């Protein structure tokens, strides 16, 4: 590249917690790039290593595309990073990548097991050169298990983890969650593990390897459903919008459109019964406590549904809000983003190459402040010359 864009100006008072931390990111697609974007948002200098010509797979995962080259998918995961192009199939490329990695604080990768070792870029090889290195591998399955070499996309693990078996409606086909949620969860675990390893290094002076398995992160994400089986022997089944452990906590149909009611305890259920003018339901021994209601949901839910069909969702939502009972309309994304105008949850990011980008902000607030966007998502290879020139004297802050 012949040049690069300057960093965007962020709030001058922002004290980036990870300022001075260099991350070399070999990951692509979702889980790894999400983890490194979190680190970048917190101030780390993230150098994204991409293959020539095509770069990260998600650059072409569209439409929609912004400009001529990059999909919205890629742009959602790669702000605050710098992109370098390195061909790891060549000796020269592997040497350049090794130089970057050894000069970094953190290396992140999500290649299939064994590939980084074939490049001489695995943890044993790099830690022998720099024992302070924190190295994070995101893998599909446990590295020491029989499935270690299997590829693992989010939908594959949604199927293998059991999540799809109880997502959807009774009698319907197994259903995946509407976003690659397990990749997101694995990325969050990875970002946490990396920061914990950095804190440990500050105390001991030693780096370590952090490994996050998409499959194991997925099992952890099953939380109460997994515990229901492990502790109670209950194999979960599809329940549509109902909850296995709380009643009523689900979608109901009104006279015009569906809404959500979340009466999460006995007090809220009594308020619900008052709102619908059926206070006797709260005293009925079939429904008096939550465990009663869970056992007798097939009797209670039709009674509630019959009442809810008599008025509009707006009527019910206003009444429940006045009574302090959690409730919500079921909104489309256009309604969601129309409702948050003026709130600091979407950032307008100036990008000389693509125009202004509207991106969902990092939800972390530090001292009440939004984390600034210092750089728009990089053009492929945009910072190759800049980063390579820094190998002998890497900057102390991004």
N, C-alpha and C positions, 0 to 999 in steps of 0.2 A: 504494500500500500504506500502511496506517496505522501499520505498525511493522515491526521487523525483529528477527531473532534475534541474540543476542550470539555472538561467536566462541567456539568451544570452547576450553577451557584446554588447552594443550599443555605439553610439558616446558619448564620455565623456562629451562633451560640451552641450549635449541636456538637456534643462531645461524643464522637463515635466510639462505642465500647471496644470494637475490634479494629480500630485504627492501628496500622502498623503490622497487621496480620496478613501475610500473603498466602493465597489459596490457589493452587494449580488444579484446575477442574477438567478431568478427562471424561466426565460423565455426559450423557445425552438423554434425550427424551424428557422424562418428567421427574422421577423421584430425586435423582442426583442434582439436576439443575434447580429444582425447588430448594433443596438443602443449601446449595451454594448461593442462591439468590437471597435467602434469609441471612446468611453470613455477610453477603455484600451489602444488604440493606443496613446491617449493623456496623458497617464501616470497613469490612475486610476488602483488600484488593484481590479480586477474583479474576484470574486469567483463564479464560475458557479455551481449551485446546480443541480445535476442530479439524476434521479431515479436509483435504483439498477439494475444491469444486462444489461439493454438496453440503458440507458442514453437518451440524446437528440434524438428525432426521426430521425434527419438528419444524424446521424452516420451510418444508414443503407439505406439511400436514394441513392443507386447506382445500377449498376456500373456507373462510375469507382470507385474502392476502392484503397486506398494506404495502403500497408501492409495488415494485416489480418482483421482489424476491421472497419476502418473508411472510409466513402465515401468522395469524393472530395467536395461534397456539404457542409458537416460539416466543413471540413478543411478551406473552404473559409470564414467562419464566426466566427471563435473562436480562433484566435491567441491572444497572450498576456493575456490569462486567466488561472486561476487555476480551476481544477475540483474537487469537492467533491461529494461523493455519500451519500445521505440522504433519508431514507424511510419515506416520509411524512404520510404514513398510520399508523404509530406507534406513541405512546405518546413520546417515546424517540427521535424519529426522529423530531417530531414537536418541542420538547423542544430545540433540538440542532439547528434547523433552526431559532427558535425565538432568541436564544442567538446570532447567527451570525447576524441576521437582526438588533437587537437592538444595536449591536456594530458597525454598518455600518453607512455610510453617505447616501447611496442611496440603495433602494430596487427596483428591476424591476421584473414584472411578467406579463404573458399573459395567465393565466388560464381562464376558463369560469367563468362568474360572479358568485359569491357566494362561490367558492371553497376555495379561500384563507381565507375567513371568517370562513369556517368550520374547517380550520386548526389553527385558531387564529393568522393568519399571514396577515390579511387585514390591511388597513391603520388606521382605528380607533383603533384597538387593539395595533398596534405597536407604533403609535404616542402618545398613552397614556403613554407608557413606555419611549419614547424618542421624545419629541416635536420638536427636530431639524431634524428629519428624512425627507428626500426627498423620496417620494414613487411614482413610475411610473407604471401605469397599461396600457397595450396595450390591447384594446378590439376590437371586431369585429364591434360592433354597439354602439350607444350611450347608456350609462349605465342606463339612465332614459327613454329609448324608449321601444316600444312594442317588438322590435326585439333583446333586450338586451341578451337574453339567446340563440340566434341562433349561431351556429358555423360559423366561417368566414375564409375560405381559400382564398388566393389571387384570384383564378379563380372565386370563388363565388362572390366576390366583384367586379371583373372586369365585371361580368354580371349585378349585381344589380346597379352598379354606372352609367351604361350607356356606359362605355368605349368600350365594345365589340360591341355595336350597331353601332358605326361609325368607327370601325377598320376593315380593309379588303378592298376588291374590290367591286365596284358597282355590285349588283346582286349576290354576293357571300354570303356565310354563315358568321354570326358574328365570329370574330376572336380575340383571346386573344393576348396580347403582348408577345413576345418571351421569356421574363424572368418575374419573379414575381415582376414586377415593383412597384405595389401598396404596397406590403410588404416593399420594399426598401424605398419608400417615407415615409411610416408610421414610419419606423425605424429612418430615418433622422429627422423627426419631433420630435420623442421621445428624441433623443440625444440632440436636441436643447432645448426642454422643460426642460430636466433634468439640463442642464448647466445653464439655466436661473434661475431655482429654487435654484441652489447652489449659484449663485450670489445674489439672493434675501436673502437667509439665511445669507450670509456674512454681509448684511446690517441690517437685522432685528433680527437675531438669531433664527428665526423660520423656520421650514421645511414646506412643503406643498405637496399635492398630485398633480401629473401630470397625466392627462389622455389623451391618443391619440386613437381615434377610426379609425380603418382601413377604414371604410366607409366614414367618414368625411374627412380623409386625401385624399381619392380617389377623392372626389368631389373637394377639393382644387386643386388637380393635374390636373383637367380638364381645368383650367385657361381660355384661350380665348374661348374654346368651351362652357364652362358653361356660360361665359359672353355673348357670341353670343346669347344664348337662353334667359338668364335672362333679357338682355337689348334690344335685337332685336327680340326675339320670333322665332329665327331660330333653328329648331331641326336638329342637324347634322346627316348626313348620310354617309355611307362608300364612300370614295373618292380615295381609293387606295393610291398612293403616292403623290397625289395632296394636296395642302394646302387650307383651306377654305377662307383665308383672303389675300393670296399673290399669284400672278401669274406673271411669271413662277417660281415655287418653287417646283420641283418634279423630278421624274425619267424620263429619256428619253432613247429610244433605239438608239444606233449608228449602224454602219455597222457590229460590232462584239460583243459588250457587252454593258449592260446598264450603265449609269452614272447619277449623280445627278447634276442639275443646280439650283442655289439658287440666282436668281436675285431679291433681297429683296427690291429694291426701283427703282424709275424711272430712275435714273442715271445708275444703273447697267443694266436695261433693254435696254437703249440706247447703252451701250457698247456691250451687247449681240447681238443686231441687227447689229452693225458694224462688229463683229467677223464673223457672218454668211453671211455678205455681203447683208443684207436686211435692210439698214438704214431707208427706208421708213416706215417700220412697226412701228418705234418709233414715227412717225408723224401721223400715221393713227388715226383718232379720236376715233376709236373703242379701241385702245390700248395705247393711249398717257399717261394715268395715271394708277396707280395700280387699283383704283376702276373701271376704264373702263375695264381693263384686267380681273378683277374678274367677271364682268358681262358678258364679251364676251369670256370667256376662251374656250368655245366650238368651236369658230372660230379660235382663236390664236393657241391653242396647236397643232392641226393637221398641221398647216403651219410650226411650228417649228419642229415637228416630221419628216415631210417630208425631211427637210434640214438635220437633224441630221443623218438620215440613209445613207447619201452619203459618210461619212467618218468614220474612226475608232474612238473609244472612246479616245485613246491616242492622236490622232490628235486634237480632240475637247478640251480635257483637257489641252493640252499644250497651245492652242490658248486662252482659257478662262483665264488660269493662267497668261499669259502675259498681258491680258487686265484687270486683277484685278477683274474678276468676280468669286465669290465663286462657286466651283465645286468639285466633288470628284468621284472616281470610287467606285463601290459597292464591298467591299472586304469580303472574308471569314475570319474566325478567324485565320486560319493558316497564311494567308497573313498579317493580322493585327499584330500578334506577331512576324512574321519574319521582319516586317518593323520597330520594335521598339527596336531592339537589341542595347544595349549601352545606352538606355534611362532609367532613374530611375523610371520606372512604374511597373516593376516586381522585387520582392525581392526573392533571394535564401535564404531560412530559414533552417539552420541546425536543424535536428531533430533526436536525437539518436534512437528513437523508429521506425522511418519510413524512414530515409534517408533524403536527402535534398529535401525540398518542394519549388516549384516555386509558389508564391502567388502574386496576384495583390496588389500593394502597396496602402496604404491610400493616396488619392490625396491631402490631406492637406500638405502644406509646411510651416514650421515655420522658419522665418529668412532664407528662401531658402533651409532649410534642410529637408530631408526625415524623417518621423517619424520612429523611430527604432522599430524592432521586438525584444522584450525582451524575449519572450517565444514562442515556437511553440504551435500549438493547443494541448490541453492537452489530454492525454490518460484518459479514463473513470476512475474517482476516484483517479487520480494520486496524488492529493494533500490533500486527506482526512485527513490523520494523521497530516500533517503539519498545515493545517488550524485549525483543532480542537484544536491543542496544543496552538494556538495563541488566543483562545477566551478570555482568561483572560488578555492578553496583546497584542492586535492587533498592527501590525507594523505601523509606521508613514509614510512609503512610500512603494510602491510595489517593 
